[in-house]
Amino acid sequence: MDTPTRRAVLAGGAALASSFAGCSGLGGGSSAPTDGAPVPTEASELDLREANVTAVTVEDAGEREYRFDVTLYHDDDGEDGYANWWQVETLSGEPLGRRDLSHPHSTEPVTRSTTAGVPGGVSCVVVRGHDQTHGYGGQAMAVALGDGATEPLQQGPDRRAVDESDCP
């Protein structure tokens, strides 16, 4: 009998947890993210070795400043490296704000916040995760600043180019 891999066990646990969304606070991306919250329905498809952005909420803080609450999902217990930061950037890749993470956060999704200034004329940004071992990879998220709509982007092992057609 084959022994399941760590990734298969984690993905199965995430899928099971999301099925109890009404009891545990886990669920789809429509609820406000908190530590241990929104695990995407397709969690079993995420490569947990990568720093996956699974939820983003954005709030206008005035004068072209926005507060971003970002949920990362990464198997920090599975390797020597951990998800060490996430950043908000323009579609062309110009960094606008970054949130550093100074330690591992287990295998549960974790939500952290930062405020970033956004130049006039920018209506959609990209939020990307990063980990010590693999760099960029996993799922990023395009975010419409006007209504906060999000669109997941599978970027693979390299930083994927993004354009207006990827915006929600």
FIKOLZA-1660 file (N, C-alpha, C; in steps of 0.1 Angstrom, whole numbers, plus 5000, padded with zeros to 4 digits):
% residues 168
   i   px   py   pz ch aa at
   1 5008 4988 5000  A  M  N
   1 5000 5000 5000  A  M CA
   1 5009 5012 5000  A  M  C
   2 5006 5022 4991  A  D  N
   2 5014 5034 4991  A  D CA
   2 5011 5043 5002  A  D  C
   3 5021 5050 5008  A  T  N
   3 5019 5060 5018  A  T CA
   3 5017 5073 5012  A  T  C
   4 5006 5081 5016  A  P  N
   4 5003 5094 5010  A  P CA
   4 5015 5104 5013  A  P  C
   5 5017 5113 5003  A  T  N
   5 5027 5123 5005  A  T CA
   5 5022 5133 5015  A  T  C
   6 5031 5141 5021  A  R  N
   6 5027 5152 5030  A  R CA
   6 5018 5162 5023  A  R  C
   7 5021 5165 5010  A  R  N
   7 5012 5174 5002  A  R CA
   7 4998 5169 5001  A  R  C
   8 4997 5156 4998  A  A  N
   8 4984 5150 4996  A  A CA
   8 4976 5150 5009  A  A  C
   9 4982 5148 5020  A  V  N
   9 4976 5148 5033  A  V CA
   9 4971 5162 5036  A  V  C
  10 4980 5172 5034  A  L  N
  10 4976 5186 5036  A  L CA
  10 4965 5191 5028  A  L  C
  11 4965 5187 5015  A  A  N
  11 4955 5191 5006  A  A CA
  11 4942 5185 5009  A  A  C
  12 4942 5172 5013  A  G  N
  12 4930 5166 5017  A  G CA
  12 4924 5172 5030  A  G  C
  13 4933 5176 5039  A  G  N
  13 4928 5182 5051  A  G CA
  13 4922 5196 5049  A  G  C
  14 4928 5203 5039  A  A  N
  14 4922 5216 5036  A  A CA
  14 4909 5215 5029  A  A  C
  15 4907 5205 5020  A  A  N
  15 4894 5202 5014  A  A CA
  15 4884 5198 5024  A  A  C
  16 4887 5190 5034  A  L  N
  16 4878 5186 5044  A  L CA
  16 4874 5198 5053  A  L  C
  17 4884 5206 5056  A  A  N
  17 4882 5218 5065  A  A CA
  17 4872 5228 5058  A  A  C
  18 4874 5229 5044  A  S  N
  18 4865 5238 5037  A  S CA
  18 4851 5233 5037  A  S  C
  19 4849 5220 5038  A  S  N
  19 4835 5215 5038  A  S CA
  19 4828 5218 5051  A  S  C
  20 4835 5222 5061  A  F  N
  20 4829 5226 5074  A  F CA
  20 4829 5241 5075  A  F  C
  21 4828 5248 5064  A  A  N
  21 4829 5263 5064  A  A CA
  21 4820 5269 5074  A  A  C
  22 4808 5265 5076  A  G  N
  22 4798 5272 5085  A  G CA
  22 4802 5270 5100  A  G  C
  23 4810 5260 5103  A  C  N
  23 4814 5257 5117  A  C CA
  23 4827 5263 5121  A  C  C
  24 4836 5264 5111  A  S  N
  24 4850 5267 5115  A  S CA
  24 4855 5280 5111  A  S  C
  25 4847 5288 5103  A  G  N
  25 4852 5300 5098  A  G CA
  25 4860 5298 5085  A  G  C
  26 4863 5286 5081  A  L  N
  26 4870 5284 5068  A  L CA
  26 4859 5284 5057  A  L  C
  27 4864 5288 5046  A  G  N
  27 4854 5288 5035  A  G CA
  27 4859 5295 5023  A  G  C
  28 4850 5299 5014  A  G  N
  28 4853 5306 5002  A  G CA
  28 4859 5320 5005  A  G  C
  29 4862 5327 4994  A  G  N
  29 4869 5340 4995  A  G CA
  29 4859 5351 4999  A  G  C
  30 4846 5349 5001  A  S  N
  30 4837 5360 5003  A  S CA
  30 4838 5365 5017  A  S  C
  31 4842 5357 5027  A  S  N
  31 4843 5362 5040  A  S CA
  31 4856 5370 5043  A  S  C
  32 4856 5379 5052  A  A  N
  32 4868 5386 5055  A  A CA
  32 4878 5377 5060  A  A  C
  33 4891 5378 5055  A  P  N
  33 4901 5369 5059  A  P CA
  33 4906 5371 5074  A  P  C
  34 4909 5360 5081  A  T  N
  34 4915 5361 5094  A  T CA
  34 4925 5349 5094  A  T  C
  35 4933 5349 5104  A  D  N
  35 4942 5337 5105  A  D CA
  35 4935 5324 5104  A  D  C
  36 4939 5315 5096  A  G  N
  36 4932 5303 5094  A  G CA
  36 4920 5303 5085  A  G  C
  37 4917 5315 5079  A  A  N
  37 4905 5316 5071  A  A CA
  37 4909 5316 5056  A  A  C
  38 4901 5320 5048  A  P  N
  38 4896 5314 5036  A  P CA
  38 4906 5304 5029  A  P  C
  39 4903 5292 5029  A  V  N
  39 4910 5282 5021  A  V CA
  39 4902 5281 5008  A  V  C
  40 4908 5282 4996  A  P  N
  40 4901 5282 4984  A  P CA
  40 4895 5268 4981  A  P  C
  41 4884 5268 4974  A  T  N
  41 4877 5255 4971  A  T CA
  41 4887 5246 4964  A  T  C
  42 4896 5251 4956  A  E  N
  42 4905 5243 4948  A  E CA
  42 4919 5242 4955  A  E  C
  43 4918 5242 4969  A  A  N
  43 4931 5240 4977  A  A CA
  43 4939 5228 4973  A  A  C
  44 4933 5218 4969  A  S  N
  44 4940 5206 4965  A  S CA
  44 4948 5208 4953  A  S  C
  45 4945 5218 4945  A  E  N
  45 4953 5221 4933  A  E CA
  45 4965 5230 4935  A  E  C
  46 4966 5236 4947  A  L  N
  46 4977 5245 4950  A  L CA
  46 4989 5237 4953  A  L  C
  47 5001 5242 4949  A  D  N
  47 5014 5236 4953  A  D CA
  47 5018 5243 4966  A  D  C
  48 5016 5236 4977  A  L  N
  48 5019 5242 4990  A  L CA
  48 5033 5245 4993  A  L  C
  49 5042 5241 4984  A  R  N
  49 5056 5244 4985  A  R CA
  49 5058 5259 4982  A  R  C
  50 5049 5264 4975  A  E  N
  50 5049 5278 4970  A  E CA
  50 5041 5287 4979  A  E  C
  51 5044 5300 4979  A  A  N
  51 5036 5310 4987  A  A CA
  51 5024 5314 4979  A  A  C
  52 5012 5308 4981  A  N  N
  52 5000 5310 4974  A  N CA
  52 4992 5321 4980  A  N  C
  53 4988 5331 4973  A  V  N
  53 4979 5342 4977  A  V CA
  53 4965 5336 4975  A  V  C
  54 4957 5334 4986  A  T  N
  54 4944 5328 4984  A  T CA
  54 4933 5337 4987  A  T  C
  55 4935 5349 4992  A  A  N
  55 4925 5359 4995  A  A CA
  55 4931 5373 4996  A  A  C
  56 4924 5383 4991  A  V  N
  56 4929 5397 4993  A  V CA
  56 4916 5405 4995  A  V  C
  57 4916 5413 5005  A  T  N
  57 4906 5424 5006  A  T CA
  57 4914 5437 5006  A  T  C
  58 4907 5447 5000  A  V  N
  58 4914 5460 4998  A  V CA
  58 4904 5471 5003  A  V  C
  59 4909 5481 5010  A  E  N
  59 4901 5491 5015  A  E CA
  59 4908 5505 5012  A  E  C
  60 4900 5514 5007  A  D  N
  60 4905 5527 5003  A  D CA
  60 4908 5535 5016  A  D  C
  61 4921 5538 5018  A  A  N
  61 4925 5545 5030  A  A CA
  61 4927 5560 5028  A  A  C
  62 4923 5565 5016  A  G  N
  62 4923 5579 5012  A  G CA
  62 4936 5583 5006  A  G  C
  63 4936 5594 4998  A  E  N
  63 4947 5600 4991  A  E CA
  63 4956 5589 4984  A  E  C
  64 4950 5581 4977  A  R  N
  64 4956 5570 4969  A  R CA
  64 4964 5560 4977  A  R  C
  65 4960 5559 4990  A  E  N
  65 4965 5548 4999  A  E CA
  65 4955 5538 5000  A  E  C
  66 4959 5525 5000  A  Y  N
  66 4950 5514 5002  A  Y CA
  66 4955 5504 5012  A  Y  C
  67 4946 5499 5020  A  R  N
  67 4950 5488 5030  A  R CA
  67 4947 5475 5024  A  R  C
  68 4957 5466 5023  A  F  N
  68 4955 5453 5018  A  F CA
  68 4956 5442 5029  A  F  C
  69 4946 5434 5030  A  D  N
  69 4947 5422 5039  A  D CA
  69 4948 5410 5030  A  D  C
  70 4960 5403 5032  A  V  N
  70 4963 5392 5022  A  V CA
  70 4965 5379 5030  A  V  C
  71 4959 5369 5025  A  T  N
  71 4960 5356 5031  A  T CA
  71 4970 5347 5022  A  T  C
  72 4980 5342 5028  A  L  N
  72 4990 5333 5022  A  L CA
  72 4987 5319 5027  A  L  C
  73 4989 5309 5018  A  Y  N
  73 4988 5295 5021  A  Y CA
  73 5000 5288 5016  A  Y  C
  74 5008 5283 5026  A  H  N
  74 5022 5277 5023  A  H CA
  74 5025 5267 5033  A  H  C
  75 5031 5256 5029  A  D  N
  75 5035 5246 5038  A  D CA
  75 5048 5250 5045  A  D  C
  76 5047 5259 5055  A  D  N
  76 5059 5264 5061  A  D CA
  76 5066 5253 5070  A  D  C
  77 5059 5243 5074  A  D  N
  77 5065 5232 5081  A  D CA
  77 5072 5221 5073  A  D  C
  78 5070 5222 5059  A  G  N
  78 5074 5211 5051  A  G CA
  78 5088 5213 5045  A  G  C
  79 5094 5224 5047  A  E  N
  79 5108 5226 5042  A  E CA
  79 5116 5236 5051  A  E  C
  80 5128 5237 5047  A  D  N
  80 5136 5247 5055  A  D CA
  80 5132 5261 5053  A  D  C
  81 5127 5264 5041  A  G  N
  81 5123 5278 5039  A  G CA
  81 5108 5280 5042  A  G  C
  82 5104 5293 5043  A  Y  N
  82 5090 5296 5046  A  Y CA
  82 5086 5308 5038  A  Y  C
  83 5073 5311 5038  A  A  N
  83 5068 5323 5031  A  A CA
  83 5073 5335 5038  A  A  C
  84 5082 5342 5031  A  N  N
  84 5089 5353 5038  A  N CA
  84 5084 5367 5035  A  N  C
  85 5076 5369 5025  A  W  N
  85 5070 5382 5022  A  W CA
  85 5059 5380 5011  A  W  C
  86 5051 5391 5010  A  W  N
  86 5042 5393 4999  A  W CA
  86 5042 5407 4995  A  W  C
  87 5039 5410 4982  A  Q  N
  87 5040 5424 4978  A  Q CA
  87 5028 5428 4969  A  Q  C
  88 5025 5440 4969  A  V  N
  88 5015 5446 4960  A  V CA
  88 5023 5453 4949  A  V  C
  89 5019 5451 4936  A  E  N
  89 5027 5457 4925  A  E CA
  89 5018 5461 4914  A  E  C
  90 5022 5470 4905  A  T  N
  90 5015 5474 4894  A  T CA
  90 5015 5462 4884  A  T  C
  91 5006 5462 4874  A  L  N
  91 5006 5452 4864  A  L CA
  91 5020 5450 4857  A  L  C
  92 5027 5461 4856  A  S  N
  92 5040 5460 4850  A  S CA
  92 5051 5455 4859  A  S  C
  93 5048 5453 4872  A  G  N
  93 5057 5447 4881  A  G CA
  93 5064 5457 4891  A  G  C
  94 5060 5470 4890  A  E  N
  94 5066 5480 4899  A  E CA
  94 5060 5478 4913  A  E  C
  95 5069 5475 4923  A  P  N
  95 5065 5473 4937  A  P CA
  95 5059 5486 4943  A  P  C
  96 5047 5484 4950  A  L  N
  96 5040 5495 4956  A  L CA
  96 5040 5494 4971  A  L  C
  97 5041 5481 4976  A  G  N
  97 5041 5479 4991  A  G CA
  97 5045 5464 4993  A  G  C
  98 5051 5462 5005  A  R  N
  98 5055 5449 5008  A  R CA
  98 5053 5446 5023  A  R  C
  99 5049 5434 5026  A  R  N
  99 5048 5429 5039  A  R CA
  99 5057 5418 5042  A  R  C
 100 5067 5420 5050  A  D  N
 100 5077 5410 5054  A  D CA
 100 5071 5401 5065  A  D  C
 101 5074 5388 5064  A  L  N
 101 5070 5378 5074  A  L CA
 101 5084 5372 5079  A  L  C
 102 5085 5374 5092  A  S  N
 102 5099 5371 5098  A  S CA
 102 5100 5357 5104  A  S  C
 103 5090 5348 5103  A  H  N
 103 5091 5335 5108  A  H CA
 103 5080 5326 5101  A  H  C
 104 5082 5313 5102  A  P  N
 104 5072 5303 5096  A  P CA
 104 5058 5305 5103  A  P  C
 105 5048 5301 5096  A  H  N
 105 5034 5302 5101  A  H CA
 105 5027 5289 5100  A  H  C
 106 5034 5278 5102  A  S  N
 106 5028 5264 5102  A  S CA
 106 5023 5261 5088  A  S  C
 107 5013 5252 5088  A  T  N
 107 5007 5249 5075  A  T CA
 107 4993 5255 5073  A  T  C
 108 4989 5263 5082  A  E  N
 108 4976 5270 5081  A  E CA
 108 4977 5283 5073  A  E  C
 109 4967 5287 5066  A  P  N
 109 4967 5300 5059  A  P CA
 109 4969 5311 5070  A  P  C
 110 4976 5321 5066  A  V  N
 110 4978 5333 5075  A  V CA
 110 4975 5346 5068  A  V  C
 111 4969 5355 5075  A  T  N
 111 4965 5368 5069  A  T CA
 111 4973 5379 5076  A  T  C
 112 4979 5388 5068  A  R  N
 112 4986 5399 5073  A  R CA
 112 4982 5411 5065  A  R  C
 113 4985 5423 5070  A  S  N
 113 4980 5436 5063  A  S CA
 113 4992 5445 5061  A  S  C
 114 4990 5454 5051  A  T  N
 114 4999 5465 5050  A  T CA
 114 4992 5476 5042  A  T  C
 115 4997 5488 5042  A  T  N
 115 4991 5499 5034  A  T CA
 115 5001 5503 5023  A  T  C
 116 4996 5505 5011  A  A  N
 116 5005 5508 5000  A  A CA
 116 4999 5520 4993  A  A  C
 117 5008 5529 4988  A  G  N
 117 5004 5540 4979  A  G CA
 117 5003 5535 4965  A  G  C
 118 4992 5540 4958  A  V  N
 118 4990 5535 4944  A  V CA
 118 4989 5548 4935  A  V  C
 119 4997 5548 4925  A  P  N
 119 4997 5560 4916  A  P CA
 119 4984 5562 4909  A  P  C
 120 4980 5575 4906  A  G  N
 120 4968 5578 4899  A  G CA
 120 4968 5570 4886  A  G  C
 121 4956 5567 4882  A  G  N
 121 4954 5560 4869  A  G CA
 121 4956 5545 4870  A  G  C
 122 4960 5540 4882  A  V  N
 122 4961 5525 4884  A  V CA
 122 4948 5520 4890  A  V  C
 123 4942 5511 4883  A  S  N
 123 4929 5506 4888  A  S CA
 123 4929 5491 4892  A  S  C
 124 4940 5484 4888  A  C  N
 124 4942 5470 4891  A  C CA
 124 4956 5468 4895  A  C  C
 125 4958 5460 4905  A  V  N
 125 4972 5456 4910  A  V CA
 125 4973 5441 4911  A  V  C
 126 4985 5437 4913  A  V  N
 126 4988 5422 4915  A  V CA
 126 4994 5421 4929  A  V  C
 127 4990 5410 4936  A  V  N
 127 4996 5407 4949  A  V CA
 127 5002 5393 4947  A  V  C
 128 5015 5393 4950  A  R  N
 128 5023 5380 4948  A  R CA
 128 5029 5376 4962  A  R  C
 129 5030 5363 4964  A  G  N
 129 5037 5358 4975  A  G CA
 129 5051 5354 4971  A  G  C
 130 5059 5352 4981  A  H  N
 130 5073 5348 4979  A  H CA
 130 5077 5339 4991  A  H  C
 131 5086 5329 4988  A  D  N
 131 5091 5321 4999  A  D CA
 131 5106 5319 4997  A  D  C
 132 5113 5316 5008  A  Q  N
 132 5127 5316 5009  A  Q CA
 132 5133 5306 4999  A  Q  C
 133 5127 5294 4997  A  T  N
 133 5133 5283 4990  A  T CA
 133 5130 5285 4975  A  T  C
 134 5118 5289 4971  A  H  N
 134 5114 5289 4956  A  H CA
 134 5113 5303 4950  A  H  C
 135 5113 5313 4959  A  G  N
 135 5111 5326 4953  A  G CA
 135 5096 5328 4950  A  G  C
 136 5093 5334 4938  A  Y  N
 136 5080 5335 4934  A  Y CA
 136 5074 5321 4930  A  Y  C
 137 5061 5320 4929  A  G  N
 137 5055 5308 4924  A  G CA
 137 5041 5307 4930  A  G  C
 138 5035 5296 4927  A  G  N
 138 5021 5294 4932  A  G CA
 138 5011 5304 4927  A  G  C
 139 5001 5307 4935  A  Q  N
 139 4990 5315 4930  A  Q CA
 139 4992 5330 4934  A  Q  C
 140 4991 5339 4925  A  A  N
 140 4991 5353 4928  A  A CA
 140 4976 5357 4926  A  A  C
 141 4973 5370 4928  A  M  N
 141 4960 5375 4927  A  M CA
 141 4960 5389 4921  A  M  C
 142 4951 5391 4911  A  A  N
 142 4949 5404 4905  A  A CA
 142 4937 5410 4913  A  A  C
 143 4938 5423 4916  A  V  N
 143 4928 5429 4925  A  V CA
 143 4924 5443 4919  A  V  C
 144 4911 5444 4917  A  A  N
 144 4905 5457 4912  A  A CA
 144 4903 5466 4924  A  A  C
 145 4909 5478 4923  A  L  N
 145 4909 5487 4934  A  L CA
 145 4895 5493 4937  A  L  C
 146 4887 5494 4926  A  G  N
 146 4874 5501 4927  A  G CA
 146 4864 5493 4936  A  G  C
 147 4863 5480 4933  A  D  N
 147 4853 5472 4940  A  D CA
 147 4859 5460 4948  A  D  C
 148 4872 5459 4948  A  G  N
 148 4879 5448 4955  A  G CA
 148 4878 5434 4949  A  G  C
 149 4873 5433 4937  A  A  N
 149 4871 5420 4930  A  A CA
 149 4885 5414 4928  A  A  C
 150 4886 5401 4929  A  T  N
 150 4899 5395 4927  A  T CA
 150 4898 5384 4917  A  T  C
 151 4910 5381 4911  A  E  N
 151 4911 5370 4901  A  E CA
 151 4924 5363 4903  A  E  C
 152 4923 5350 4907  A  P  N
 152 4935 5342 4909  A  P CA
 152 4943 5340 4896  A  P  C
 153 4956 5340 4898  A  L  N
 153 4965 5339 4886  A  L CA
 153 4975 5328 4890  A  L  C
 154 4976 5317 4882  A  Q  N
 154 4986 5307 4884  A  Q CA
 154 4999 5311 4878  A  Q  C
 155 5009 5314 4886  A  Q  N
 155 5021 5320 4880  A  Q CA
 155 5032 5309 4878  A  Q  C
 156 5030 5297 4883  A  G  N
 156 5041 5287 4882  A  G CA
 156 5053 5291 4889  A  G  C
 157 5065 5285 4885  A  P  N
 157 5077 5287 4892  A  P CA
 157 5083 5300 4889  A  P  C
 158 5079 5307 4879  A  D  N
 158 5085 5320 4876  A  D CA
 158 5074 5331 4877  A  D  C
 159 5079 5343 4879  A  R  N
 159 5070 5355 4880  A  R CA
 159 5063 5357 4867  A  R  C
 160 5050 5355 4867  A  R  N
 160 5042 5356 4855  A  R CA
 160 5038 5370 4851  A  R  C
 161 5040 5374 4838  A  A  N
 161 5036 5387 4834  A  A CA
 161 5020 5388 4835  A  A  C
 162 5016 5400 4838  A  V  N
 162 5001 5403 4840  A  V CA
 162 4997 5415 4831  A  V  C
 163 4986 5415 4825  A  D  N
 163 4981 5426 4818  A  D CA
 163 4966 5429 4822  A  D  C
 164 4960 5439 4816  A  E  N
 164 4946 5443 4819  A  E CA
 164 4936 5431 4817  A  E  C
 165 4939 5423 4808  A  S  N
 165 4929 5412 4805  A  S CA
 165 4929 5402 4817  A  S  C
 166 4939 5402 4826  A  D  N
 166 4939 5394 4838  A  D CA
 166 4931 5400 4849  A  D  C
 167 4927 5412 4848  A  C  N
 167 4921 5419 4859  A  C CA
 167 4906 5415 4860  A  C  C
 168 4901 5415 4872  A  P  N
 168 4886 5411 4874  A  P CA
 168 4877 5422 4869  A  P  C
% end
